[in-house]
Amino acid sequence: MSETFKTPVVQFGTSRFLQAHADLFFHEGTPPRAITVVQSSGDPDRARRLAHLAAAEGYPVRIRGVQGGETLDEERRVTSVKRTLATATDWDEISRVITEEAKIILSNTGDRGYEPRPADAGASPDQDMSYPAKLFHLLAARHGAGGAPLDIFPMELVPENGAVLRARVLEIAAAQNASGALVTWLGDCRWVNSLVDRIVSEPIEPAGAVAEPYALWAIEAQPGLEAPTEHASI
């Protein structure tokens, strides 16, 4: 695969929901957005789908249901995913992409993905860390390299997910005795509350999904924030 592209979106999570939701929106939206998908869980079943997400021909999403009183059954090919990585094996490359390419960080790591883990206390990145702890170390590396603050769009089904993730990352920063400059920089990132909805009824192997027509990504406005792309479902 050519590495001449850049991916302004870095996505943590490989779920079928994301494949039929945000990844499809970034494919169809204005402007379209290129994505690096990161597997953070270490789940071997999900690791096997990584290569298929970034296939040149894309992966299928079948939209099936009733829309506007008419039956809809159509297939779309999603080609927004350009690169796939895993925190267990590709940490240095993930750090580089977030430092050099990212403008948006997106996540859907499960409803329990924010829960603290014993490894979170470690001074260096560890696969056993929670998602917020891994995110802290990646953001710290970007700050250390002089990168600008990012827009961070968590999509976990947690009330006020942006505020909750921000608080958790700042808690980790305090435990790590982060510098005042880094703490200020983390606060300057935009941590965005959002609500997402789409019924994904079944998987398509090895990558892809069947989903209903209705979809929603509701994003809470805040000063300076722009929608990640223009799309009818955002």
N, C-alpha and C positions, 0 to 999 in steps of 0.2 A: 504494500500500500504506500502511495506517495505521502510524504510528510510535509508537503509544501503548503498545506492549508492551515488556517488558524480557526480555533473553535471558541467563540465568545461565551458560550454556555458550557459550564461544567456541571454535570448532573450526577448526584449520588443516589444510586438506586437503579435496578434493572427490571422493575416489576412490569407485568402486562398492563397494569393501569397506566403507568407512565408511557409505555409504548403507544397506547391508544389515546392518550390525552396530550400531555405537553409536547412529546416528541412529534406527534402528528400536527399539533398546532404550529410548532416551529418549522415544520416542512411546508405547511400551507400558508403561513402567515406572511405579512408584509412588514419588514423584510423577512425573508426566510433566515433561519439561524442555524449555524453548524454547532454540533454538540459533541463533547467528549463525555461518554458515559463511564462512570466509575463504580465498580462493585466494591462495597465496603464490608459486606458481611462475611466473606470467606466461604459462603455456601457453595459446595462443588456443583450442585445442580444448576445454580444460577451462573456459575462461571462458564459452564458449557455453552450458554446462549450468547456469550459476549461477542464472539467472532461473527455470528450471524446477524447481530444488530447493525454492524458496520459494513455489511456486504454492499458492494457497488450497486447492485440492483435493488437494494432496499429490502425491507421486510413488509409483509402484508398486514393491513388492518381491514377487516370486513365490517362494514357498518350495516347492521341488520335491525329492522324494526319499522315503526310507523312514524312518519314525519309529515305534518300538514295534511293529515288524513289519507296519505298514500303510503303504500308499502315500499320500503327502501331495502335494497340488498345489493351492495356494491363493494368492490375491493379497491383500496387505495394502497399505494406503495410509498413507504416512508423512507426517505433518504437523508434525513437531517443528521443522523448519527454517523460521524466521520471517524471516530476513534473510540476504542474501548480499552480500559485499564482496570487494574485491581489494586487496592491498597496493600494486599498481602504480598504482591510481587513487583509492583511498579511505583513505589512511593516517590522516588526521585523524579520520575517523569510526570507524575501527577502534580508534584510541587512546581515543576517547571511550567506546566500548562497553566496552573492557577496564577503563577507569578507573571508569566509573559503574555498570556492570551486571554484570560478570563475577564469578562465584564459582569457576568451573572453566575451565581451559584444556585442551583436548584436541588432540592432533595425530597425524597419520599422513602424514608428508612424504616417505616413501621411505627405504630403508635407507641411502642416502647423504646424507640431508637434513641431517645434523649436520656434514658435512665443512666445514672452514674454506674461505672464499673470500677473495680479495684485498680485496674491498669491505668485509669485516668490520672493517677497521681504521679506517673512516670514523667521524667524530665525530657524524654525523647519519644518520638512516635512509636506506637506499638499496635499490632493488629488487634489485640484484645481490648483496645480502648473503645469507648462509645463514639458515636458519630460526632457529637459536639467536641470531644477532646481531639479527635483527628482534625476536625475543622479548625480548632484553635491553632494547632501546630502548622497547618497549611497557611492560614492567614498570617501567622507570625512570620513565616518565611517570606510571604509577599511583602509585608511591611518592611522587613529587614532589607529587602532588595529595592526599596523605594517605590513600590507599586501603589497605585491609587486605591482608596477604599472601593468596595464592591457593593452591588445590589444582591441581597441574599433572599431567595424565595423558598422558604420551606413549604412543603405541601402535605406534611403529615397531618392526620386528623386530630390535631391538638388545638383547643381553643387558644386564640391569639398566638399562633405557632411562631410567628416572627419574634414577638416579645419574649416568649418562653425560651426560644433558642438563643437569643441574645443574652438573656440573663444567665443561662447555663454556660455559655462561652466565657462571659465575663467572670463567672464564679471560678472557672478553670484557670483563667488568666490570673486571678488573685492567688489561687493556690500555687501557681507556678512562679509567683513573685515577678510577674511581668512588669516591664518598665511603664512609667506613666505615659510615655509617648505611644507605646503599643496599645495601652488601654484606651487612650483618647482616639487612636486610629480605629480600633474596633468599634467604638461608639459612633464614629463617623460613617461606618458602613450603614447602608439602609437595610434594616431587618424588617421584612415585609410580611404583614399578616395576610393570609389568603384562605379561601375556602374552595375546595375542588369537588367535582361530582361527575361521575360517568359510570354507568353499569357496564362492566367488562364481563361477559357471560362465560367465555371459555378461551383457552389458549390456542394458538396455532403453533405447531412445532416446526422448526426449533426456535423461531422467534415470530412474534405477531400475536394478534388477538382478535376476537369477535366482540364488538361493542354496540350498544344502542346508539341511535342518532343523537339524543340529547347529551350535551356536555356543558360544563361550566367551570370556569376558573375566575373566581371573584377576588379581586385584588384591592386591598384597602389603600386609598390614596394617601400620600404624604408628600411634603415639599420636595420638589426636584425629581420625583419618581416618574419614570415613563413606563408604559406597558412594555413587556419584553418583546412583543411583536403585536401587530394588529391582526385580530382574528375574531370572527363572529361569536365564538364561544368564550372570549376573554372580556 
